[in-house]
């Protein structure tokens, strides 16, 4: 059940990343992020009201830290996707968002089984392969330095999101998700006010609205699935599986945008499947 939820979160995170990236091609990154964060906040308030749980200050603080990682990672990632091919940027962020929680989980005393550890290593290798880092066709992996820096930052921040939600504990229900917006939503509102003149020139489109709504729905469901999974399993396993979201992002990029993969990238997709089996059996 834990692995199934982690896989579901990976699938949904990937879809959300693709939709958010497409939305930023229609409207500004700030507007997309602000809309999604506002909708997420309303959703989390409804969850807390419908499923009340004790408010624990420690868990709320870790929720706020998670929000910094989540929103910062999403904003950096959307901006990176607006600069180049989705099938290149997404896996690079994925491998970083997997490595950071693995290191943290082991440092906190988690000891995955040998079979699960092999699966984790294969999962990391799969993301590297899917990213195109091993491809001889250099044009597939060329990224401007600014885009690369944004991708690296987003991967590290996503890792912080995974870790903070795990540390928050399981006694406070959905409160960590709600408090993850206490710092980020006001910051975005202030940024929108400061940049209000630029936002006025931002032309809204029906396509941009549709992609934004799709990104909100999928990331909301992904966050819920991940939180339930990490509360029942090891961070070093659940976060790695969730970090395989680039596979579903690339799947949509191939199906909708007709982006193409090299042989090494297809090999990485196969590695990802093997890793899921090993982690699932060894969990």
C-alpha contacts under 8 A as a table, 3 or more apart, distances in Angstrom:
res1	aa1	res2	aa2	distance
1	X	4	X	5.02
1	X	5	X	6.21
2	X	5	X	5.25
2	X	6	X	6.21
2	X	229	X	4.95
2	X	230	X	7.68
2	X	232	X	6.52
2	X	233	X	6.22
2	X	238	X	7.57
3	X	6	X	4.94
3	X	7	X	6.06
3	X	229	X	7.36
3	X	238	X	6.88
3	X	241	X	7.55
3	X	279	X	7.98
3	X	280	X	6.00
4	X	7	X	5.10
4	X	8	X	6.14
5	X	8	X	4.93
5	X	9	X	6.14
5	X	225	X	5.47
5	X	226	X	6.64
5	X	228	X	7.62
5	X	229	X	5.69
6	X	9	X	5.08
6	X	10	X	6.25
6	X	225	X	6.78
6	X	226	X	5.83
6	X	229	X	5.95
6	X	238	X	5.69
6	X	239	X	7.60
6	X	241	X	5.82
6	X	242	X	5.25
7	X	10	X	5.04
7	X	11	X	6.20
7	X	241	X	6.12
7	X	242	X	6.11
8	X	11	X	5.10
8	X	12	X	6.19
8	X	222	X	7.04
8	X	225	X	6.86
8	X	242	X	7.95
9	X	12	X	5.12
9	X	13	X	5.86
9	X	221	X	7.41
9	X	222	X	4.25
9	X	223	X	6.88
9	X	225	X	5.45
9	X	226	X	5.56
9	X	242	X	5.78
9	X	245	X	7.84
10	X	13	X	5.11
10	X	14	X	6.10
10	X	222	X	7.19
10	X	241	X	6.73
10	X	242	X	4.22
10	X	243	X	6.22
10	X	244	X	5.80
10	X	245	X	4.21
10	X	248	X	7.64
11	X	14	X	5.30
11	X	15	X	6.40
11	X	222	X	7.91
11	X	242	X	7.98
11	X	245	X	5.62
11	X	247	X	7.80
11	X	248	X	5.51
12	X	15	X	5.03
12	X	16	X	6.04
12	X	218	X	5.31
12	X	219	X	6.38
12	X	221	X	7.07
12	X	222	X	5.21
12	X	245	X	7.49
12	X	248	X	7.86
13	X	16	X	5.06
13	X	17	X	6.09
13	X	218	X	6.76
13	X	219	X	5.72
13	X	222	X	5.72
13	X	242	X	7.88
13	X	245	X	5.71
14	X	17	X	5.14
14	X	18	X	6.30
14	X	245	X	4.41
14	X	246	X	5.60
14	X	247	X	7.05
14	X	248	X	4.93
14	X	249	X	4.35
14	X	250	X	7.96
15	X	18	X	5.19
15	X	19	X	6.21
15	X	215	X	7.30
15	X	218	X	6.70
15	X	248	X	6.22
15	X	249	X	5.54
15	X	252	X	7.35
16	X	19	X	5.12
16	X	20	X	5.92
16	X	214	X	6.90
16	X	215	X	4.27
16	X	216	X	7.13
16	X	217	X	7.88
16	X	218	X	5.25
16	X	219	X	5.46
17	X	20	X	5.13
17	X	21	X	5.96
17	X	74	X	7.98
17	X	77	X	7.91
17	X	78	X	7.33
17	X	215	X	6.91
17	X	249	X	6.65
18	X	21	X	5.11
18	X	22	X	6.20
18	X	86	X	7.40
18	X	215	X	7.81
18	X	249	X	5.45
18	X	252	X	7.18
18	X	253	X	7.45
19	X	22	X	5.09
19	X	23	X	6.11
19	X	211	X	5.07
19	X	212	X	6.73
19	X	214	X	6.30
19	X	215	X	5.14
20	X	23	X	4.97
20	X	24	X	6.40
20	X	32	X	7.36
20	X	78	X	6.25
20	X	211	X	6.35
20	X	212	X	5.98
20	X	214	X	7.94
20	X	215	X	5.28
21	X	24	X	5.32
21	X	25	X	6.90
21	X	77	X	7.88
21	X	78	X	4.98
21	X	79	X	7.55
21	X	81	X	5.34
21	X	82	X	6.06
21	X	86	X	7.88
22	X	25	X	5.33
22	X	26	X	7.10
22	X	82	X	7.52
22	X	208	X	7.64
22	X	211	X	6.51
23	X	26	X	5.31
23	X	27	X	6.24
23	X	32	X	6.85
23	X	207	X	7.45
23	X	208	X	4.76
23	X	209	X	7.34
23	X	210	X	7.93
23	X	211	X	5.06
23	X	212	X	5.68
24	X	27	X	5.08
24	X	28	X	5.44
24	X	29	X	5.25
24	X	32	X	6.65
24	X	78	X	6.67
24	X	79	X	7.33
24	X	82	X	6.12
24	X	208	X	7.46
25	X	28	X	7.47
25	X	82	X	5.99
25	X	208	X	7.79
26	X	203	X	7.94
26	X	204	X	7.36
26	X	205	X	6.74
26	X	207	X	7.13
26	X	208	X	5.08
27	X	31	X	6.86
27	X	32	X	6.88
27	X	202	X	6.26
27	X	203	X	6.53
27	X	204	X	6.16
27	X	205	X	7.52
27	X	208	X	6.14
28	X	31	X	5.34
28	X	32	X	6.32
28	X	199	X	7.80
28	X	202	X	6.65
29	X	32	X	5.19
29	X	33	X	6.03
29	X	75	X	6.81
29	X	78	X	6.58
29	X	79	X	6.23
30	X	33	X	5.21
30	X	34	X	5.94
30	X	75	X	7.59
30	X	188	X	7.66
30	X	192	X	7.26
31	X	34	X	5.09
31	X	35	X	6.07
31	X	192	X	7.81
31	X	199	X	7.49
32	X	35	X	5.30
32	X	36	X	6.22
32	X	212	X	6.26
33	X	36	X	5.21
33	X	37	X	6.03
33	X	71	X	7.84
33	X	74	X	7.65
33	X	75	X	6.38
34	X	37	X	5.16
34	X	38	X	6.10
34	X	185	X	7.39
34	X	188	X	6.14
34	X	189	X	7.33
35	X	38	X	5.23
35	X	39	X	6.27
35	X	212	X	7.60
36	X	39	X	5.19
36	X	40	X	6.01
36	X	212	X	6.89
36	X	213	X	7.54
36	X	215	X	7.49
36	X	216	X	5.36
37	X	40	X	4.96
37	X	41	X	6.08
37	X	71	X	7.94
37	X	181	X	7.53
37	X	185	X	6.38
38	X	41	X	5.19
38	X	42	X	6.44
38	X	185	X	7.06
39	X	42	X	5.22
39	X	43	X	6.21
39	X	216	X	7.06
40	X	43	X	5.00
40	X	44	X	6.16
40	X	216	X	6.96
40	X	220	X	6.71
41	X	44	X	5.17
41	X	45	X	6.22
41	X	178	X	6.38
41	X	181	X	6.50
42	X	45	X	5.20
42	X	46	X	6.37
43	X	46	X	5.19
43	X	47	X	6.36
44	X	47	X	4.94
44	X	48	X	6.21
44	X	174	X	7.16
44	X	175	X	7.94
44	X	177	X	6.53
44	X	178	X	5.15
45	X	48	X	5.23
45	X	49	X	6.23
45	X	178	X	6.49
46	X	49	X	5.14
46	X	50	X	6.08
47	X	50	X	5.17
47	X	51	X	5.83
47	X	52	X	7.95
47	X	174	X	6.68
48	X	51	X	5.21
48	X	52	X	5.27
48	X	53	X	7.32
48	X	173	X	7.57
48	X	174	X	5.82
48	X	175	X	6.47
48	X	178	X	7.77
49	X	52	X	5.63
51	X	173	X	7.48
51	X	174	X	7.81
52	X	173	X	7.22
53	X	171	X	7.39
53	X	172	X	5.38
53	X	173	X	5.25
53	X	174	X	7.58
53	X	175	X	7.61
54	X	171	X	7.13
54	X	172	X	5.29
54	X	173	X	7.45
55	X	59	X	7.98
55	X	60	X	7.39
55	X	172	X	5.84
55	X	175	X	6.78
56	X	59	X	5.37
56	X	60	X	6.09
56	X	171	X	7.93
56	X	172	X	6.12
57	X	60	X	4.94
57	X	61	X	6.15
58	X	61	X	5.20
58	X	62	X	6.43
58	X	168	X	7.13
59	X	62	X	5.12
59	X	63	X	6.07
59	X	167	X	7.72
59	X	168	X	4.34
59	X	169	X	6.47
59	X	172	X	6.92
59	X	175	X	7.77
59	X	176	X	6.08
60	X	63	X	4.88
60	X	64	X	6.31
60	X	168	X	7.34
60	X	175	X	6.53
60	X	176	X	5.22
60	X	179	X	5.60
60	X	180	X	7.71
61	X	64	X	5.09
61	X	65	X	6.41
61	X	176	X	7.87
61	X	179	X	7.44
62	X	65	X	4.97
62	X	66	X	6.10
62	X	164	X	5.47
62	X	165	X	6.80
62	X	167	X	6.94
62	X	168	X	5.33
62	X	176	X	6.99
62	X	180	X	7.89
63	X	66	X	4.94
63	X	67	X	6.24
63	X	164	X	6.61
63	X	165	X	6.28
63	X	168	X	6.51
63	X	175	X	7.59
63	X	176	X	4.06
63	X	177	X	6.04
63	X	178	X	7.49
63	X	179	X	5.28
63	X	180	X	4.47
64	X	67	X	5.00
64	X	68	X	6.63
64	X	176	X	7.23
64	X	179	X	5.24
64	X	180	X	4.01
64	X	181	X	6.54
64	X	182	X	6.25
64	X	183	X	6.39
65	X	68	X	5.25
65	X	69	X	6.70
65	X	160	X	7.91
65	X	161	X	7.58
65	X	164	X	6.44
65	X	180	X	6.70
66	X	69	X	5.17
66	X	70	X	6.03
66	X	160	X	6.31
66	X	161	X	4.35
66	X	162	X	7.38
66	X	163	X	7.64
66	X	164	X	4.97
66	X	165	X	6.13
66	X	180	X	5.74
67	X	70	X	4.90
67	X	71	X	5.82
67	X	72	X	7.88
67	X	161	X	6.76
67	X	177	X	7.84
67	X	179	X	7.60
67	X	180	X	3.90
67	X	181	X	5.75
67	X	182	X	7.92
67	X	183	X	7.30
67	X	184	X	6.42
68	X	71	X	5.63
68	X	72	X	5.66
68	X	157	X	7.65
68	X	161	X	7.60
68	X	180	X	7.30
68	X	183	X	7.31
68	X	184	X	6.33
69	X	72	X	5.29
69	X	73	X	5.68
69	X	156	X	7.96
69	X	157	X	4.25
69	X	158	X	5.58
69	X	159	X	7.39
69	X	160	X	5.20
69	X	161	X	4.81
70	X	73	X	5.19
70	X	74	X	6.09
70	X	157	X	6.48
70	X	158	X	5.70
70	X	160	X	7.63
70	X	161	X	5.24
71	X	74	X	5.04
71	X	75	X	6.04
71	X	184	X	6.73
72	X	75	X	5.27
72	X	76	X	6.13
72	X	154	X	6.92
72	X	157	X	6.46
73	X	76	X	5.26
73	X	77	X	5.89
73	X	153	X	6.89
73	X	154	X	3.96
73	X	155	X	6.70
73	X	156	X	7.60
73	X	157	X	4.89
73	X	158	X	5.41
74	X	77	X	5.00
74	X	78	X	5.96
74	X	154	X	6.71
74	X	158	X	7.90
75	X	78	X	5.27
75	X	79	X	6.23
75	X	154	X	7.85
76	X	79	X	5.22
76	X	80	X	6.15
76	X	150	X	5.35
76	X	151	X	6.86
76	X	153	X	6.93
76	X	154	X	5.38
77	X	80	X	4.98
77	X	81	X	6.13
77	X	93	X	7.98
77	X	150	X	6.56
77	X	151	X	5.97
77	X	154	X	5.45
78	X	81	X	5.10
78	X	82	X	6.27
79	X	82	X	5.16
79	X	83	X	6.77
79	X	147	X	7.99
79	X	150	X	7.50
80	X	83	X	5.33
80	X	84	X	7.00
80	X	89	X	7.06
80	X	147	X	5.07
80	X	148	X	7.64
80	X	150	X	5.77
80	X	151	X	6.14
81	X	84	X	5.64
81	X	85	X	6.71
81	X	86	X	5.67
81	X	89	X	6.57
81	X	90	X	7.80
83	X	147	X	6.60
84	X	88	X	7.89
84	X	89	X	7.45
84	X	143	X	7.30
84	X	147	X	7.84
85	X	88	X	5.63
85	X	89	X	6.63
86	X	89	X	5.45
86	X	90	X	5.88
86	X	249	X	7.52
86	X	250	X	6.92
86	X	253	X	6.69
87	X	90	X	5.95
87	X	91	X	7.11
87	X	131	X	7.20
87	X	246	X	7.76
87	X	249	X	7.27
87	X	250	X	5.04
87	X	253	X	6.59
87	X	259	X	7.22
88	X	91	X	6.29
88	X	92	X	7.05
88	X	131	X	5.36
88	X	132	X	6.82
88	X	140	X	7.28
88	X	141	X	6.04
89	X	92	X	5.60
89	X	93	X	6.61
89	X	131	X	7.32
89	X	148	X	7.72
89	X	151	X	6.39
90	X	93	X	5.42
90	X	94	X	6.23
90	X	131	X	7.49
90	X	151	X	7.75
90	X	246	X	5.32
90	X	249	X	7.16
90	X	250	X	7.72
91	X	94	X	4.70
91	X	95	X	6.27
91	X	127	X	5.54
91	X	128	X	7.03
91	X	130	X	6.30
91	X	131	X	4.79
91	X	244	X	7.99
91	X	246	X	5.03
91	X	247	X	7.73
92	X	95	X	5.53
92	X	96	X	6.70
92	X	127	X	7.17
92	X	128	X	6.99
92	X	131	X	5.71
92	X	151	X	6.79
92	X	152	X	7.33
92	X	155	X	7.55
93	X	96	X	5.36
93	X	97	X	6.16
93	X	151	X	5.37
93	X	152	X	6.00
93	X	154	X	6.25
93	X	155	X	4.17
93	X	156	X	7.79
94	X	97	X	5.12
94	X	98	X	6.24
94	X	127	X	6.70
94	X	155	X	6.16
94	X	243	X	5.25
94	X	244	X	6.29
94	X	245	X	6.90
94	X	246	X	6.21
95	X	98	X	5.12
95	X	99	X	6.22
95	X	124	X	5.94
95	X	127	X	5.57
95	X	128	X	6.71
95	X	155	X	7.35
95	X	243	X	7.00
95	X	244	X	7.90
96	X	99	X	5.17
96	X	100	X	6.31
96	X	152	X	7.06
96	X	155	X	4.81
96	X	156	X	5.92
96	X	159	X	7.23
97	X	100	X	5.80
97	X	101	X	7.06
97	X	154	X	8.00
97	X	155	X	4.48
97	X	156	X	5.62
97	X	157	X	7.39
97	X	158	X	5.36
97	X	159	X	4.30
97	X	239	X	7.99
97	X	240	X	7.93
97	X	243	X	6.05
98	X	101	X	5.89
98	X	102	X	6.45
98	X	124	X	7.26
98	X	159	X	6.59
98	X	239	X	6.14
98	X	240	X	4.78
98	X	243	X	5.29
98	X	244	X	7.98
99	X	102	X	5.22
99	X	103	X	6.29
99	X	124	X	7.60
99	X	159	X	7.69
99	X	240	X	7.60
100	X	103	X	5.41
100	X	104	X	6.30
100	X	156	X	6.76
100	X	159	X	5.32
100	X	160	X	7.55
101	X	104	X	4.88
101	X	105	X	5.81
101	X	159	X	5.65
101	X	160	X	7.50
101	X	162	X	6.64
101	X	163	X	5.81
101	X	235	X	6.64
101	X	236	X	5.87
101	X	239	X	6.34
101	X	240	X	7.61
102	X	105	X	5.11
102	X	106	X	6.19
102	X	235	X	7.12
102	X	236	X	4.31
102	X	237	X	7.48
102	X	239	X	7.49
102	X	240	X	7.22
103	X	106	X	5.39
103	X	107	X	6.07
103	X	236	X	7.58
104	X	107	X	4.99
104	X	108	X	6.15
104	X	163	X	7.27
104	X	236	X	7.65
105	X	108	X	5.11
105	X	109	X	6.56
105	X	110	X	5.45
105	X	234	X	7.55
105	X	235	X	5.65
105	X	236	X	5.05
106	X	109	X	5.16
106	X	110	X	4.79
106	X	111	X	6.38
106	X	236	X	6.98
107	X	110	X	7.26
110	X	234	X	6.95
110	X	235	X	7.95
110	X	236	X	7.31
112	X	116	X	5.88
112	X	117	X	6.04
112	X	234	X	7.64
112	X	236	X	7.47
112	X	237	X	7.42
112	X	282	X	7.92
112	X	283	X	7.12
113	X	116	X	5.12
113	X	117	X	6.15
113	X	282	X	5.95
113	X	283	X	6.90
114	X	117	X	5.00
114	X	118	X	6.27
114	X	282	X	7.47
115	X	118	X	5.17
115	X	119	X	6.32
115	X	278	X	6.12
115	X	279	X	6.87
115	X	281	X	7.63
115	X	282	X	5.06
116	X	119	X	4.88
116	X	120	X	6.13
116	X	237	X	7.50
116	X	278	X	5.85
116	X	279	X	4.40
116	X	280	X	7.49
116	X	281	X	7.43
116	X	282	X	4.60
116	X	283	X	6.00
117	X	120	X	4.91
117	X	121	X	6.26
117	X	279	X	7.51
118	X	121	X	5.18
118	X	122	X	6.21
118	X	275	X	7.79
118	X	278	X	7.27
118	X	279	X	7.90
119	X	122	X	5.08
119	X	123	X	6.01
119	X	274	X	7.41
119	X	275	X	4.35
119	X	276	X	6.84
119	X	277	X	7.66
119	X	278	X	4.91
119	X	279	X	5.03
120	X	123	X	4.96
120	X	124	X	6.29
120	X	237	X	7.10
120	X	240	X	6.68
120	X	275	X	6.60
120	X	279	X	6.86
121	X	124	X	5.16
121	X	125	X	6.22
122	X	125	X	4.91
122	X	126	X	6.00
122	X	271	X	6.33
122	X	272	X	7.13
122	X	274	X	7.64
122	X	275	X	5.51
123	X	126	X	4.99
123	X	127	X	6.44
123	X	240	X	7.26
123	X	241	X	7.78
123	X	244	X	7.52
123	X	271	X	6.75
123	X	272	X	5.46
123	X	275	X	5.20
123	X	276	X	7.63
124	X	127	X	5.31
124	X	128	X	6.45
124	X	240	X	7.94
125	X	128	X	5.10
125	X	129	X	6.21
125	X	268	X	7.26
125	X	271	X	7.51
126	X	129	X	5.10
126	X	130	X	6.03
126	X	267	X	7.65
126	X	268	X	4.17
126	X	269	X	6.41
126	X	270	X	7.70
126	X	271	X	5.13
126	X	272	X	5.33
127	X	130	X	5.05
127	X	131	X	6.01
127	X	244	X	7.09
127	X	246	X	7.69
127	X	268	X	6.47
127	X	272	X	7.58
128	X	131	X	5.15
128	X	132	X	6.89
128	X	133	X	6.11
128	X	134	X	7.57
128	X	268	X	7.42
129	X	132	X	5.46
129	X	133	X	6.08
129	X	134	X	5.97
129	X	135	X	7.89
129	X	264	X	5.89
129	X	265	X	5.19
129	X	267	X	7.05
129	X	268	X	4.69
130	X	133	X	7.68
130	X	247	X	7.96
130	X	264	X	7.04
130	X	265	X	4.08
130	X	266	X	6.84
130	X	267	X	7.58
130	X	268	X	4.85
130	X	269	X	6.48
131	X	141	X	7.48
131	X	265	X	6.81
132	X	135	X	5.12
132	X	140	X	6.79
132	X	141	X	5.83
132	X	262	X	7.51
132	X	264	X	7.00
132	X	265	X	5.82
133	X	141	X	6.76
134	X	264	X	6.65
135	X	138	X	6.75
135	X	140	X	7.83
135	X	262	X	6.95
135	X	263	X	7.96
135	X	264	X	6.07
135	X	265	X	7.61
137	X	140	X	5.90
137	X	141	X	7.79
137	X	262	X	7.98
138	X	141	X	5.65
138	X	142	X	6.38
139	X	142	X	5.39
143	X	147	X	6.22
143	X	148	X	6.13
144	X	147	X	5.26
144	X	148	X	6.28
145	X	148	X	5.01
145	X	149	X	6.16
146	X	149	X	5.22
146	X	150	X	6.32
147	X	150	X	5.11
147	X	151	X	6.19
148	X	151	X	5.06
148	X	152	X	6.19
149	X	152	X	5.17
149	X	153	X	6.13
150	X	153	X	5.09
150	X	154	X	6.06
151	X	154	X	5.10
151	X	155	X	6.20
152	X	155	X	5.23
152	X	156	X	6.37
153	X	156	X	5.29
153	X	157	X	6.15
154	X	157	X	5.09
154	X	158	X	6.02
155	X	158	X	5.14
155	X	159	X	6.28
156	X	159	X	5.06
156	X	160	X	6.47
157	X	160	X	4.96
157	X	161	X	6.41
158	X	161	X	4.98
158	X	162	X	6.45
159	X	162	X	5.17
159	X	163	X	6.28
160	X	163	X	5.13
160	X	164	X	5.98
161	X	164	X	5.42
161	X	165	X	6.29
162	X	165	X	5.65
162	X	166	X	6.49
162	X	235	X	7.77
162	X	239	X	6.30
163	X	166	X	5.21
163	X	167	X	6.30
163	X	235	X	7.26
164	X	167	X	5.11
164	X	168	X	6.09
165	X	168	X	5.09
165	X	169	X	7.33
165	X	176	X	7.03
165	X	227	X	6.83
165	X	230	X	7.98
166	X	169	X	6.11
166	X	227	X	7.59
166	X	230	X	6.03
166	X	231	X	6.56
166	X	235	X	6.66
168	X	176	X	6.82
169	X	172	X	7.22
169	X	231	X	7.05
170	X	173	X	6.35
170	X	231	X	6.04
172	X	175	X	5.73
172	X	176	X	7.17
173	X	176	X	7.49
174	X	177	X	5.52
174	X	178	X	6.64
175	X	178	X	5.06
175	X	179	X	6.03
176	X	179	X	5.13
176	X	180	X	5.93
177	X	180	X	5.09
177	X	181	X	7.32
178	X	181	X	5.80
178	X	182	X	7.40
179	X	182	X	5.08
179	X	183	X	7.99
180	X	183	X	7.10
180	X	184	X	7.37
181	X	184	X	5.13
181	X	185	X	5.44
182	X	185	X	6.29
182	X	186	X	7.04
183	X	186	X	5.98
183	X	187	X	6.38
184	X	187	X	5.10
184	X	188	X	6.20
185	X	188	X	5.13
185	X	189	X	6.20
186	X	189	X	4.99
186	X	190	X	6.18
187	X	190	X	5.17
187	X	191	X	6.18
188	X	191	X	4.94
188	X	192	X	6.04
189	X	192	X	5.01
189	X	193	X	6.24
190	X	193	X	5.05
190	X	194	X	6.21
191	X	194	X	5.11
191	X	195	X	6.07
192	X	195	X	5.11
192	X	196	X	5.53
192	X	199	X	7.38
193	X	196	X	4.91
194	X	197	X	7.96
195	X	198	X	5.39
195	X	199	X	6.27
196	X	199	X	4.94
196	X	200	X	6.19
197	X	200	X	5.26
197	X	201	X	7.00
198	X	201	X	5.48
198	X	202	X	6.80
199	X	202	X	4.96
200	X	203	X	7.82
204	X	208	X	6.72
204	X	209	X	7.50
205	X	208	X	5.14
205	X	209	X	6.38
206	X	209	X	5.18
206	X	210	X	6.27
207	X	210	X	5.12
207	X	211	X	6.20
208	X	211	X	5.27
208	X	212	X	6.09
209	X	212	X	5.07
209	X	213	X	6.16
210	X	213	X	5.24
210	X	214	X	6.17
211	X	214	X	5.08
211	X	215	X	6.14
212	X	215	X	5.08
212	X	216	X	6.27
213	X	216	X	5.09
213	X	217	X	6.28
214	X	217	X	5.31
214	X	218	X	6.21
215	X	218	X	5.39
215	X	219	X	6.00
216	X	219	X	5.39
216	X	220	X	6.01
217	X	220	X	5.29
217	X	221	X	6.37
218	X	221	X	5.25
218	X	222	X	6.04
219	X	222	X	4.85
219	X	223	X	6.04
220	X	223	X	5.29
220	X	224	X	6.43
221	X	224	X	5.22
221	X	225	X	6.22
222	X	225	X	5.14
222	X	226	X	6.07
223	X	226	X	5.12
223	X	227	X	6.06
224	X	227	X	5.28
224	X	228	X	6.33
225	X	228	X	5.41
225	X	229	X	6.15
226	X	229	X	5.01
226	X	230	X	6.01
226	X	238	X	7.78
226	X	242	X	7.33
227	X	230	X	5.38
227	X	231	X	6.21
228	X	231	X	5.36
228	X	232	X	6.62
229	X	232	X	5.33
229	X	233	X	6.07
229	X	238	X	6.74
230	X	233	X	5.09
230	X	234	X	6.34
230	X	235	X	5.86
230	X	238	X	5.88
230	X	239	X	7.57
231	X	234	X	7.94
233	X	237	X	7.38
233	X	238	X	6.51
234	X	237	X	5.39
234	X	238	X	6.03
235	X	238	X	5.23
235	X	239	X	5.55
236	X	239	X	5.82
236	X	240	X	6.34
237	X	240	X	5.30
237	X	241	X	6.38
237	X	279	X	7.12
237	X	283	X	7.50
238	X	241	X	5.27
238	X	242	X	6.12
239	X	242	X	4.99
239	X	243	X	5.90
240	X	243	X	4.97
240	X	244	X	6.70
241	X	244	X	5.46
241	X	276	X	7.10
242	X	245	X	6.12
243	X	246	X	7.47
244	X	247	X	6.12
244	X	272	X	7.53
245	X	248	X	5.66
245	X	249	X	6.51
246	X	249	X	4.85
246	X	250	X	5.90
247	X	250	X	5.25
247	X	251	X	6.10
247	X	269	X	6.93
248	X	251	X	4.80
248	X	252	X	6.38
249	X	252	X	5.42
249	X	253	X	6.31
250	X	253	X	4.81
250	X	254	X	6.01
251	X	254	X	5.21
251	X	255	X	6.13
252	X	255	X	4.99
252	X	256	X	5.68
252	X	257	X	7.48
253	X	256	X	5.43
253	X	257	X	4.97
253	X	258	X	6.38
253	X	259	X	5.80
254	X	257	X	5.63
254	X	258	X	4.49
254	X	259	X	4.60
254	X	260	X	6.25
255	X	258	X	5.66
255	X	259	X	7.75
261	X	265	X	5.71
261	X	266	X	6.48
262	X	265	X	5.16
262	X	266	X	6.39
263	X	266	X	5.12
263	X	267	X	6.16
264	X	267	X	4.89
264	X	268	X	6.27
265	X	268	X	4.94
265	X	269	X	6.53
266	X	269	X	5.03
266	X	270	X	6.53
267	X	270	X	5.07
267	X	271	X	6.26
268	X	271	X	4.91
268	X	272	X	6.21
269	X	272	X	5.09
269	X	273	X	6.65
270	X	273	X	5.25
270	X	274	X	6.51
271	X	274	X	5.08
271	X	275	X	6.08
272	X	275	X	5.05
272	X	276	X	6.31
273	X	276	X	5.26
273	X	277	X	6.55
274	X	277	X	5.24
274	X	278	X	6.35
275	X	278	X	5.15
275	X	279	X	6.01
276	X	279	X	5.22
276	X	280	X	5.88
277	X	280	X	5.11
277	X	281	X	6.13
278	X	281	X	5.23
278	X	282	X	5.91
279	X	282	X	5.11
279	X	283	X	5.62
280	X	283	X	5.37
